[in-house]
Amino acid sequence: MTVPALLLRAGRLALTVGVAIVTTAAIAHAQLAPPPGPTAENIKKRGALACGVDTGVPGFAAQDNTGKWKGLDIDYCRAIAAAVLGDPDKVRYTPTTAAARFTVLQAGEIDVLIRDSTLTFTRSNQLGLDEVAVNFYAGQGFLVRKSIGVQKAAELQGATICMITGATLELNIADFARSTGAKIGSLLFEKPEEAIAAMEAGRCDGYSDDSGSLAGMRSTLKNPSEWIIMPELISKEPLGIHARSGDPRWQKILFWLDTALKTAEEFGITQANADELRKTSKNPFILRLLGAEGDTGKQLGLDSDWAFRAIKATGNYGEIYDRHFGPNALNLPRGLNNLYNNGGMHYTLPFR
């Protein structure tokens, strides 16, 4: 083959490769803008997010004396509504018991369950749920009367503990008893307020739940100073967001919403300064998160302001925690619920 022919052939090959690269890039670009998925579409058509929450645990989800819902889980519901619908108040709260919560989610009565519920192997596999993200690290503990003089769980030998049914609490106590030889009885109730009332009436020796809920329920006691939350925890309880399986787009929206709230704290973005940082920041992570550049919203099937609206509605994760569990609320130290750069467990994926 002559030199000109070789050059012509090489040119054609380069052109073919170039077209292939352009075509592949075009396809890849098109794939960056998927629809938000059936759950998000249904929410938009309905005009409200259906959010499953607790029946009443201060700190996570409880109604005040005006009937307004407040709590960490409530703020998560509001943040999602702000991101998807543009309005944090467009939420329909559905109180669910521990026994019924997953059935309600599976039946499609709610879009998402954010109800101080532990992410576990069985719930992911046997119940077929998407365990999206951890919004609160806790462990099962005990609330007991100071006067009984108990310092650790093993000293509850022969005690009867009030707790709610339909949770992992019974299994955890059974595992603890089996491993230590302790004998601990249980008295079960549908709702935490029922269990607390029974405990105060002397029907049991204490109350057991995750550490966050213990702090919340202790605040409802007639004489909180007479009761202590024992420092020992007998389990790991990573609480968080559950969704129905089968809608990966919805799962991604929920996952990145949680990430956005924690990333906002990491970069010092607050409810108060989000507007200003969006205009003046030079940090690309901040600008991408607040929708000033990039296409994070487009990739989720949302608009560019989705995370900005969520942060404006509720503040960052630290602000949410302090509002409901901080020194002026339940006074529960953040501990594991700090960000990774402050000794905690919350380590988020980057927005890039």
Solvent accessible surface area in square Angstrom, and as a share of the most:
residue,aa,sasa,rsa
1,M,149,0.67
2,T,90,0.52
3,V,103,0.59
4,P,94,0.59
5,A,38,0.29
6,L,90,0.45
7,L,121,0.60
8,L,99,0.49
9,R,155,0.57
10,A,55,0.43
11,G,40,0.39
12,R,152,0.55
13,L,115,0.57
14,A,66,0.51
15,L,123,0.61
16,T,87,0.51
17,V,73,0.42
18,G,29,0.27
19,V,84,0.48
20,A,53,0.41
21,I,111,0.56
22,V,101,0.58
23,T,65,0.38
24,T,87,0.50
25,A,57,0.44
26,A,59,0.46
27,I,93,0.47
28,A,48,0.37
29,H,104,0.46
30,A,67,0.52
31,Q,129,0.57
32,L,76,0.38
33,A,43,0.34
34,P,29,0.18
35,P,96,0.60
36,P,11,0.07
37,G,7,0.07
38,P,87,0.55
39,T,13,0.07
40,A,0,0.00
41,E,65,0.29
42,N,77,0.39
43,I,1,0.00
44,K,81,0.35
45,K,167,0.71
46,R,102,0.37
47,G,30,0.29
48,A,23,0.18
49,L,1,0.01
50,A,1,0.01
51,C,0,0.00
52,G,0,0.00
53,V,0,0.00
54,D,2,0.01
55,T,31,0.18
56,G,17,0.17
57,V,2,0.01
58,P,31,0.20
59,G,9,0.09
60,F,0,0.00
61,A,0,0.00
62,A,21,0.16
63,Q,102,0.45
64,D,48,0.25
65,N,152,0.78
66,T,114,0.66
67,G,37,0.35
68,K,121,0.51
69,W,34,0.12
70,K,99,0.42
71,G,1,0.01
72,L,0,0.00
73,D,0,0.00
74,I,2,0.01
75,D,11,0.06
76,Y,0,0.00
77,C,0,0.00
78,R,54,0.20
79,A,0,0.00
80,I,1,0.00
81,A,0,0.00
82,A,1,0.01
83,A,1,0.00
84,V,11,0.06
85,L,36,0.18
86,G,39,0.38
87,D,45,0.23
88,P,30,0.19
89,D,106,0.55
90,K,89,0.38
91,V,21,0.12
92,R,118,0.43
93,Y,52,0.20
94,T,34,0.20
95,P,67,0.42
96,T,6,0.03
97,T,25,0.14
98,A,2,0.02
99,A,57,0.44
100,A,40,0.31
101,R,7,0.03
102,F,20,0.08
103,T,85,0.50
104,V,23,0.13
105,L,0,0.00
106,Q,81,0.36
107,A,69,0.53
108,G,41,0.40
109,E,100,0.45
110,I,0,0.00
111,D,5,0.03
112,V,0,0.00
113,L,0,0.00
114,I,1,0.00
115,R,3,0.01
116,D,17,0.09
117,S,0,0.00
118,T,12,0.07
119,L,31,0.16
120,T,36,0.21
121,F,163,0.68
122,T,66,0.38
123,R,16,0.06
124,S,45,0.29
125,N,90,0.46
126,Q,145,0.65
127,L,54,0.27
128,G,33,0.32
129,L,5,0.02
130,D,35,0.18
131,E,43,0.19
132,V,10,0.05
133,A,11,0.08
134,V,27,0.15
135,N,1,0.00
136,F,2,0.01
137,Y,47,0.18
138,A,14,0.11
139,G,0,0.00
140,Q,0,0.00
141,G,0,0.00
142,F,1,0.00
143,L,0,0.00
144,V,0,0.00
145,R,75,0.27
146,K,102,0.43
147,S,94,0.61
148,I,74,0.38
149,G,49,0.47
150,V,18,0.10
151,Q,123,0.54
152,K,108,0.46
153,A,0,0.00
154,A,47,0.36
155,E,80,0.36
156,L,3,0.01
157,Q,105,0.47
158,G,62,0.59
159,A,12,0.09
160,T,48,0.28
161,I,0,0.00
162,C,0,0.00
163,M,0,0.00
164,I,11,0.06
165,T,34,0.20
166,G,36,0.34
167,A,27,0.21
168,T,30,0.17
169,L,7,0.04
170,E,65,0.29
171,L,111,0.55
172,N,21,0.11
173,I,8,0.04
174,A,56,0.43
175,D,74,0.38
176,F,25,0.11
177,A,20,0.15
178,R,213,0.78
179,S,92,0.59
180,T,70,0.41
181,G,54,0.52
182,A,6,0.05
183,K,152,0.64
184,I,24,0.12
185,G,34,0.32
186,S,56,0.36
187,L,52,0.26
188,L,73,0.36
189,F,31,0.13
190,E,81,0.36
191,K,72,0.31
192,P,2,0.01
193,E,76,0.34
194,E,72,0.32
195,A,0,0.00
196,I,8,0.04
197,A,59,0.46
198,A,5,0.04
199,M,0,0.00
200,E,50,0.22
201,A,79,0.61
202,G,56,0.54
203,R,143,0.52
204,C,10,0.06
205,D,62,0.32
206,G,0,0.00
207,Y,0,0.00
208,S,0,0.00
209,D,10,0.05
210,D,6,0.03
211,S,20,0.13
212,G,0,0.00
213,S,0,0.00
214,L,0,0.00
215,A,9,0.07
216,G,0,0.00
217,M,4,0.02
218,R,73,0.27
219,S,59,0.38
220,T,69,0.40
221,L,9,0.05
222,K,171,0.73
223,N,77,0.39
224,P,45,0.28
225,S,77,0.49
226,E,76,0.34
227,W,6,0.02
228,I,50,0.25
229,I,55,0.28
230,M,2,0.01
231,P,119,0.75
232,E,60,0.27
233,L,88,0.44
234,I,32,0.16
235,S,28,0.18
236,K,179,0.76
237,E,7,0.03
238,P,34,0.21
239,L,2,0.01
240,G,2,0.02
241,I,0,0.00
242,H,0,0.00
243,A,1,0.01
244,R,66,0.24
245,S,60,0.38
246,G,73,0.70
247,D,12,0.06
248,P,86,0.54
249,R,50,0.18
250,W,4,0.01
251,Q,54,0.24
252,K,85,0.36
253,I,1,0.00
254,L,0,0.00
255,F,52,0.22
256,W,58,0.21
257,L,0,0.00
258,D,8,0.04
259,T,4,0.02
260,A,0,0.00
261,L,0,0.00
262,K,9,0.04
263,T,4,0.02
264,A,0,0.00
265,E,41,0.18
266,E,55,0.24
267,F,61,0.25
268,G,39,0.38
269,I,0,0.00
270,T,37,0.21
271,Q,62,0.27
272,A,95,0.74
273,N,49,0.25
274,A,0,0.00
275,D,58,0.30
276,E,98,0.44
277,L,38,0.19
278,R,64,0.24
279,K,164,0.69
280,T,72,0.42
281,S,18,0.12
282,K,181,0.77
283,N,52,0.26
284,P,60,0.38
285,F,53,0.22
286,I,14,0.07
287,L,27,0.14
288,R,53,0.19
289,L,2,0.01
290,L,0,0.00
291,G,16,0.15
292,A,51,0.39
293,E,76,0.34
294,G,58,0.56
295,D,47,0.24
296,T,25,0.15
297,G,0,0.00
298,K,91,0.38
299,Q,71,0.32
300,L,14,0.07
301,G,17,0.16
302,L,17,0.09
303,D,76,0.39
304,S,54,0.35
305,D,41,0.21
306,W,2,0.01
307,A,0,0.00
308,F,23,0.09
309,R,54,0.20
310,A,0,0.00
311,I,0,0.00
312,K,73,0.31
313,A,19,0.15
314,T,2,0.01
315,G,0,0.00
316,N,8,0.04
317,Y,0,0.00
318,G,6,0.06
319,E,50,0.22
320,I,0,0.00
321,Y,1,0.01
322,D,71,0.37
323,R,101,0.37
324,H,22,0.10
325,F,0,0.00
326,G,3,0.03
327,P,107,0.67
328,N,159,0.81
329,A,44,0.34
330,L,37,0.19
331,N,104,0.53
332,L,40,0.20
333,P,110,0.69
334,R,41,0.15
335,G,44,0.43
336,L,98,0.49
337,N,6,0.03
338,N,26,0.13
339,L,12,0.06
340,Y,89,0.34
341,N,92,0.47
342,N,104,0.53
343,G,67,0.64
344,G,13,0.13
345,M,101,0.45
346,H,5,0.02
347,Y,157,0.60
348,T,25,0.15
349,L,90,0.45
350,P,60,0.38
351,F,10,0.04
352,R,208,0.76
